[in-house]
Amino acid sequence: MKIGIVKEGKIPIDKRVALNPDQAKGVESKFPNVDVVCQPSEIRCYPDSSYENTGVKMADDLSDCEVILGVKEVPIPELLAEKTYFFFSHTIKKQPYNRELLRTILDKKIRLIDYETLVDENGQRIIAFGRYAGIVGAYNGIWSYGKRYNLFHLRRASDCLDLEDLKTEYAKVALPKIKIVITGGGRVAKGAMEVLYGMGIRKVSPAEFTEERFDEPVFTQLSSRDYHLRKEEGNFNREEFYKQPSLYKGDFLKYAKAADVLIASAYWNPSAPVLFKAEDVLKSDFNIKVVADITCDIEGSIPSTKKPSTIDDPIYDYNPTQDKVEPAFTDEGNITVMAVDNLPCELPRNASTDFGQMLKDNVLPGLLGNDDRNIIKNATIAENGELTEKYSYLQDYVDGK
């Protein structure tokens, strides 16, 4: 079998790769019946020479590869018929902008396996970029606060060679006694906490966060239990909340009154309560000044996230009085928003290496050997020109209904 590493073609450019040079060669060593071929790229975080030096073949044409690995969506004109593709397709939530992509995949009888749908028996994802989204998102949040109040000047994450280089910036951070709130408990939140710990910021409990004063900057981490209440009598039930979030109401405002910075790292279900509403921001006791929205749900749980931002232009202001976007630092009454929607791209080497290791250890054995846990089967969205049974709910989306 031949596995191809495709050149990323989506705009804006993405420097990440599914397998770094050593991992690509390692796949050939681990699976002797597999050859890995890499499509040349002038934008990839690892130069072509790095692959060539490890003995990985380079080829512009991947048409003789059975499996093709990418990161972001492959441009429609470049899709090869009757191949197995792995990439983030952004179709499983019926995203309108990728309807034509899924239609073309079906027309070309492509087998599509989406990284987002690769989960274990407990429904936990086995491959993701979440940790680096959290790391860069938290760093950008602190960077934004420093810029807003002209307190310190950090290099951008995208200007750092790698994570170790980024960490050398931590010593420059000199925060006043502010309070930072992180939502979520998964890879993203843990990545964000790595940064805050690295900067010497102390973690406190949610109760301490709202009730006590501190002489130093602190942060707290909130699970769903901390900021949701059951509408009817009864205690919070995690399993019920994730199955029927509409049974709950939000209880985040008590944290918004205490926090100066929000780092939003929790997955949000549109059926769940929002964190806060636009009218809440206008209240005199609403205290959040900077929002680092790693989730980047547009018009979702955070009303100030009106649009995604970019690596080149990472922050904007949210004017709560007029409910609109303004240039960053337009007015002290505005909220500064960081909502870059491709955060791991700012540390592409680290993000690619971690991702590639998960791909090599958790995914490829099922693809190239025995998929006895049905990991590959359950993640396959389309095959032989049809949606698989699990993803048949996308048919009306494909049909444009």
FIGU-819789 format. One line per 3 residues: number of its first residue (from 0); their letters; for each residue z negated, y negated, x of C-alpha. Coordinates in Angstrom, 1 decimal, m for minus. Each point is the difference from the previous one (the first is absolute). Layout:
BEGIN
NUM = a = Z/Y/X; ...
END
This chain:
BEGIN
0 = mki = 0.0/0.0/0.0; 0.7/m3.5/1.1; m2.4/m2.9/m0.9
3 = giv = 1.3/m3.5/0.3; m2.0/m3.2/0.5; 1.9/m2.7/m1.8
6 = keg = 0.3/m3.6/1.1; m1.9/m2.2/m2.4; 2.5/m2.1/m1.9
9 = kip = m2.1/m1.9/m2.6; m0.3/m3.7/0.2; m2.4/m1.5/1.0
12 = idk = 0.1/2.2/3.1; m2.6/2.7/0.5; m0.7/1.1/3.6
15 = rva = m2.0/3.1/m0.9; 1.3/3.6/0.4; m1.0/3.3/m1.5
18 = lnp = m0.5/1.7/3.4; m0.5/m1.6/3.3; 1.8/1.4/3.1
21 = dqa = m2.7/2.4/1.1; m0.5/1.2/m3.6; 3.7/0.6/m0.5
24 = kgv = 0.1/2.2/3.1; m3.2/1.6/m1.1; 1.6/1.1/m3.3
27 = esk = 2.7/1.8/2.0; m2.7/1.7/2.1; m2.1/1.0/m3.0
30 = fpn = 3.0/1.2/m2.0; 2.5/1.6/2.4; 2.7/0.3/m2.7
33 = vdv = 0.1/m3.7/m0.5; 2.0/m2.7/1.8; m1.0/m3.7/m0.5
36 = vcq = 2.7/m2.6/0.2; m0.7/m3.8/0.1; 2.4/m2.6/m1.3
39 = pse = 0.1/m3.0/2.5; m1.7/m3.2/m1.1; m0.4/m3.4/1.6
42 = irc = m3.0/m0.9/m2.2; m2.2/3.1/0.3; m3.4/m0.5/1.7
45 = ypd = 0.9/2.8/2.4; 3.3/m0.6/1.9; 2.7/2.6/0.0
48 = ssy = m0.7/0.7/3.6; m3.5/1.2/m0.9; 1.5/2.7/m2.1
51 = ent = 2.7/0.9/2.6; m2.7/0.2/2.7; m1.9/2.7/m1.9
54 = gvk = 3.2/2.0/m0.5; 0.7/m0.9/m3.7; 3.7/m0.3/m0.8
57 = mad = 1.5/m3.2/m1.2; 2.8/m0.2/m2.6; 1.5/m2.7/m2.3
60 = dls = 1.2/2.7/m2.4; m2.8/2.0/m1.8; 2.4/1.8/m2.3
63 = dce = m0.7/3.4/1.6; m3.8/m0.4/m0.5; m1.5/1.9/m3.0
66 = vil = m3.1/m2.2/m0.1; m0.1/m3.7/0.6; m3.3/m1.9/0.6
69 = gvk = m0.4/m3.7/m0.7; m2.8/m2.4/m0.9; 1.3/m2.5/m2.5
72 = evp = 2.8/0.4/m2.5; 3.3/1.0/1.5; 2.8/m2.5/m1.0
75 = ipe = 2.1/1.5/m2.8; 3.3/m0.1/1.9; m1.6/2.0/2.9
78 = lla = m1.3/2.9/m2.1; 1.6/3.3/1.0; 0.7/2.5/m2.8
81 = ekt = m1.8/3.3/m0.4; m2.6/m0.7/2.7; m3.8/0.1/m0.2
84 = yff = m1.5/m3.5/0.5; m3.6/m1.0/0.7; m0.8/m3.7/m0.6
87 = fsh = m2.1/m2.3/m2.2; 2.4/m0.4/m2.9; m2.1/m2.3/m2.2
90 = tik = 1.4/1.6/m3.1; m2.9/2.0/m1.5; m1.4/m3.0/m1.8
93 = kqp = 3.4/m0.8/m1.4; 0.5/m3.0/2.2; 3.1/m1.7/m1.4
96 = ynr = 1.4/m1.1/3.4; 0.4/3.7/1.1; 1.6/1.4/m3.2
99 = ell = 3.4/0.1/1.6; m1.4/1.7/3.1; m1.3/2.9/m2.1
102 = rti = 3.2/0.2/m2.0; 2.0/0.3/3.2; m2.4/2.7/1.4
105 = ldk = 0.7/2.0/m3.2; 3.7/m0.6/0.1; 0.2/1.1/3.7
108 = kir = m2.2/3.1/m0.7; m2.6/m1.2/2.6; m3.3/1.7/0.2
111 = lid = m2.5/m2.8/0.1; m3.6/0.5/1.2; m2.1/m3.2/m0.2
114 = yet = m2.9/m0.4/2.5; m2.1/m1.5/m2.7; 0.1/3.2/m2.1
117 = lvd = m1.0/2.3/2.9; m3.6/1.0/m1.0; m2.3/3.0/0.5
120 = eng = m1.6/2.2/m2.7; m2.5/m2.7/m0.8; 2.6/m2.7/m0.5
123 = qri = m0.8/m1.7/3.2; 2.9/m1.5/2.0; 0.7/1.9/3.3
126 = iaf = 2.1/m2.7/1.6; m0.2/m3.8/m0.3; 0.0/m3.3/1.9
129 = gry = m3.1/m1.1/m1.8; m2.3/m0.3/3.1; 2.3/m2.5/1.7
132 = agi = 0.6/m2.0/m3.2; m3.8/m0.4/m0.1; m0.3/m0.9/3.6
135 = vga = 2.7/m2.6/0.0; m1.0/m1.3/m3.5; m3.6/m0.6/1.0
138 = yng = 1.1/m1.6/3.3; 2.4/m2.3/m1.9; m2.7/m0.9/m2.4
141 = iws = m2.3/m1.2/2.8; 2.9/m1.7/1.7; 0.8/m1.8/m3.3
144 = ygk = m3.7/m1.2/m0.3; 0.1/m1.2/3.5; 3.1/m2.0/m0.6
147 = ryn = m1.1/m1.4/m3.3; m3.1/m1.5/1.6; 1.3/m0.5/3.5
150 = lfh = m2.8/2.1/1.4; 1.8/2.2/2.5; 3.6/1.0/1.0
153 = lrr = 1.0/3.6/0.2; 3.3/1.5/0.9; 1.9/1.5/m2.9
156 = asd = m0.3/3.7/m0.2; 3.8/0.3/0.3; m0.2/m1.8/3.4
159 = cld = m2.4/2.7/1.4; 1.5/3.0/1.8; m2.3/2.5/m1.8
162 = led = m3.4/0.5/m1.5; m1.8/m0.2/3.4; 1.7/m3.3/0.6
165 = lkt = m1.0/m1.2/m3.4; m3.7/0.8/0.6; 0.0/m2.4/2.9
168 = eya = 0.2/m2.8/m2.6; m3.2/1.0/m1.7; m2.2/m1.9/2.5
171 = kva = 1.7/m3.3/m1.0; m1.3/0.3/m3.6; m2.9/m2.4/m0.7
174 = lpk = m0.8/0.1/m3.7; m2.6/m2.0/m1.8; m2.5/1.8/m2.3
177 = iki = 2.7/1.0/m2.5; 0.1/3.1/m2.3; 2.9/2.3/m0.1
180 = vit = 0.6/2.6/m2.7; 2.3/3.1/0.4; 1.1/2.1/m3.0
183 = ggg = 0.9/3.6/0.4; m1.2/3.1/1.8; 3.2/1.6/1.4
186 = rva = 2.0/m0.2/3.2; 0.8/m3.7/m0.7; m3.6/m1.1/m0.4
189 = kga = m1.1/2.0/3.0; 2.6/m1.6/2.1; m1.1/m3.4/m1.2
192 = mev = m3.6/0.8/0.9; 1.0/1.1/3.5; 1.1/m3.6/0.6
195 = lyg = m3.1/m1.6/m1.4; m2.3/2.3/2.0; 2.1/m0.7/3.1
198 = mgi = m0.6/m3.7/m0.6; m3.8/0.6/m0.2; m0.3/m0.7/m3.7
201 = rkv = m2.9/1.8/m1.6; 0.3/2.1/m3.2; m2.5/m0.5/m2.8
204 = spa = m0.4/1.7/m3.4; 1.6/m1.4/m3.1; m3.4/m1.0/m1.3
207 = eft = m1.0/m1.8/3.2; 3.4/m1.7/0.0; m0.6/m1.7/m3.4
210 = eer = m3.7/m0.6/0.2; m0.8/m0.9/3.6; 0.9/m2.8/2.5
213 = fde = 0.9/0.8/3.6; 0.1/m2.0/3.2; 3.1/1.8/1.2
216 = pvf = 3.3/1.2/m1.5; m0.3/3.2/m2.0; 2.2/2.2/m2.1
219 = tql = m0.4/2.6/m2.7; 2.2/2.8/m1.2; 0.4/0.6/m3.8
222 = ssr = 0.9/3.3/m1.6; 1.3/0.1/m3.5; m3.5/0.7/m1.3
225 = dyh = m1.2/m3.3/1.4; 2.3/m2.3/m2.0; 0.8/1.9/m3.2
228 = lrk = m2.1/0.5/m3.1; 0.6/2.4/m2.9; 0.9/m1.9/m3.2
231 = eeg = m2.0/2.4/m2.1; m3.5/1.3/0.9; m0.2/2.3/2.9
234 = nfn = 0.1/0.0/3.8; 3.0/m0.3/2.2; 1.8/3.3/0.4
237 = ree = 2.4/0.0/2.9; 2.2/2.8/m1.4; 0.2/m1.7/m3.4
240 = fyk = 0.8/m3.3/1.5; 3.0/1.3/1.9; 1.3/1.9/m3.0
243 = qps = m0.8/m2.7/m2.6; m0.6/m3.4/1.7; 0.6/m1.8/m3.3
246 = lyk = m3.5/1.2/m1.1; m1.5/m2.4/2.6; m0.3/m3.7/0.5
249 = gdf = m0.2/m2.0/3.2; m3.2/m1.2/1.6; 1.3/m1.6/3.1
252 = lky = m0.9/m3.7/m0.6; m3.5/0.4/1.3; 1.6/0.7/3.4
255 = aka = 2.5/m2.8/m0.4; m2.9/m2.4/m0.3; m1.4/1.1/3.3
258 = adv = 3.1/0.8/2.1; 2.0/m2.4/2.1; 2.7/2.6/0.9
261 = lia = 1.4/2.9/m2.0; 1.8/2.9/1.8; 1.6/1.9/m2.9
264 = say = 0.5/3.6/1.1; m0.5/2.1/m3.2; 2.9/1.6/m1.9
267 = wnp = 0.4/m1.6/m3.4; 1.1/1.7/m3.1; 1.7/m2.4/m2.5
270 = sap = m2.2/1.5/m2.7; m3.1/m1.0/1.9; m1.8/m3.3/m0.3
273 = vlf = 1.1/m2.8/2.3; m2.3/m1.3/2.7; 0.0/m3.4/m1.5
276 = kae = 2.2/m2.3/m2.1; 1.6/m3.3/0.7; m2.5/m1.9/m2.2
279 = dvl = m2.8/1.5/2.0; 1.2/m1.7/3.2; m0.5/m3.4/m1.7
282 = ksd = m3.8/0.7/m0.6; m2.3/m2.1/2.2; m1.8/3.1/1.3
285 = fni = 3.2/1.9/1.1; m0.4/m0.1/3.8; 2.9/2.0/1.5
288 = kvv = 2.1/m2.1/2.4; 2.2/2.5/1.7; 1.6/3.2/m1.5
291 = adi = 1.5/2.6/2.3; 1.8/2.1/m2.6; 0.9/3.2/1.8
294 = tcd = 1.0/1.7/m3.3; 2.5/m2.8/m0.8; 0.2/0.8/m3.7
297 = ieg = 2.1/m3.0/m1.2; m1.5/m1.4/m3.2; m2.4/2.9/0.2
300 = sip = m3.8/0.2/0.3; m0.2/m3.3/2.0; 1.7/m3.0/m1.8
303 = stk = 0.4/m2.0/3.3; 2.4/2.6/1.3; 3.1/m1.5/m1.5
306 = kps = 2.5/1.3/2.5; 0.1/2.0/3.2; m0.1/m1.8/3.3
309 = tid = 1.7/1.0/3.2; m0.9/0.6/3.6; 1.8/m3.2/1.0
312 = dpi = m1.7/m2.0/m2.8; m3.2/1.9/m0.8; m2.0/m2.5/m2.1
315 = ydy = 0.4/m2.3/m2.9; m2.3/m1.9/m2.3; m0.9/0.8/m3.6
318 = npt = m0.6/m3.1/m2.2; m2.3/1.2/m2.7; 0.3/m3.1/m2.1
321 = qdk = 3.7/0.4/m0.5; 0.1/3.8/0.7; 2.8/m0.4/2.6
324 = vep = 0.8/0.6/3.6; m0.1/m2.9/2.5; 0.4/m0.2/3.8
327 = aft = m3.0/1.2/2.0; m2.9/m2.5/0.3; 1.4/m2.4/m2.6
330 = deg = m3.4/m0.7/m1.6; m3.6/1.0/0.7; m0.3/1.1/m3.6
333 = nit = 2.7/2.6/0.4; m0.4/3.7/1.0; 1.7/1.0/3.3
336 = vma = 1.9/3.3/m0.7; 1.1/2.5/2.6; 2.2/2.6/m1.8
339 = vdn = 2.3/1.5/2.7; 1.5/3.1/m1.7; 0.9/1.9/3.2
342 = lpc = m3.1/m0.5/2.1; 0.3/3.1/2.2; 3.2/m1.4/1.4
345 = elp = m2.1/m2.5/2.0; m1.3/2.9/2.1; 3.0/2.3/m0.1
348 = rna = m0.7/2.2/3.0; m3.6/0.9/m1.1; 1.1/0.4/m3.6
351 = std = 2.9/2.2/0.9; m2.0/2.2/2.3; m2.8/0.7/m2.6
354 = fgq = 2.6/0.6/m2.7; 2.1/2.3/2.2; m3.0/2.1/0.8
357 = mlk = m0.8/0.5/m3.7; 3.7/0.8/m0.6; 0.0/2.5/2.9
360 = dnv = m3.3/1.6/m1.0; m0.2/m0.2/m3.8; 3.6/m0.1/m1.3
363 = lpg = 2.5/1.7/2.3; m1.8/3.4/0.1; 0.6/0.2/m3.8
366 = llg = 3.6/m1.1/0.3; 0.9/2.2/3.0; m2.2/3.0/m0.8
369 = ndd = m1.8/1.2/m3.1; m0.8/m2.6/m2.7; m2.7/2.3/m1.4
372 = rni = m2.0/m3.0/m1.2; 3.1/m1.5/m1.8; m0.5/m3.3/1.8
375 = ikn = 3.8/m0.5/0.6; 0.9/1.4/m3.4; m2.4/m2.4/m1.8
378 = ati = 1.2/m3.0/1.9; 3.7/0.7/m0.7; 1.3/m2.7/m2.4
381 = aen = 3.6/1.0/m0.3; 2.1/3.1/1.0; 3.5/1.3/m0.7
384 = gel = 0.8/m3.1/m2.1; m3.0/0.2/m2.3; m3.5/m1.3/m0.2
387 = tek = m2.6/2.7/0.6; m2.2/1.0/m2.9; m3.0/m2.0/1.3
390 = ysy = 2.1/m3.2/0.2; 2.0/0.5/m3.1; m1.9/m3.0/m1.5
393 = lqd = 2.4/m2.1/2.2; 3.0/1.0/m2.1; m0.1/m3.1/m2.3
396 = yvd = m0.4/m2.2/3.1; 3.1/1.6/1.5; 1.8/m0.5/m3.3
399 = gk = m0.9/m3.7/m0.1; m2.2/0.3/m3.1
END
